[in-house]
Each structure stands twice: as structure tokens, then as C-alpha cells.
Amino acid sequence: MIGELRMRFWVESILATLTVVVAVITLTSPSWIEAVFRLDPDGGDGAAEWSLVVVLSLVTFILARSARCEFRRGRMLRSSGA
């Protein structure tokens, strides 16, 4: 089954994993944005970090749902013999 999944499933799964990792890093260490990019987009009030966490959480949810649908599609195709 694993080898029969389309590339789309793998791309969505990997991107969902990356976005959730970045969201967790942002929650635990919000100053990483300033350290990496050497800029302070929100003037230190944390709004940019919270916005990033919200956006990344939504993207993670969408990617995970899409990967789940792709996984179920592959499972249904396999059970139907196609």
C-alpha cells in the first residue's frame, strides 16, 4: 500500500509536517523570526508571531486533510482492484 500512494500524498504529508514544526517552534520560541531574518515586523508586540502560528495551523490542517483524502483514495482503489 505505501508504495502505491501517489506523489501528491507524500508532498502534502511532508509539507504538513514542516508547517506544524514551524508553528510549534514559533509557539515555543517566537523570537526566531527576528534572529533568522534580522527584522522585527511587529515592533516587539508578538502580533506577527501569533499571525504566523494561526496561518501555519490553517495550512497544516488543509494539507493534512488533503493527504488523508489522498490516502483514502489509494486505499479505495486498492480494495476495488483498480
Secondary structure, DSSP 4 states (H G I P E B T S, - for coil): -GGGS-HHHHHHHHHHHHHHHHHHHHHH-TTHHHHHHS--TTTTSSHHHHHHHHHHHHHHHHHHHHHHHHHHHHHHHHHHT-
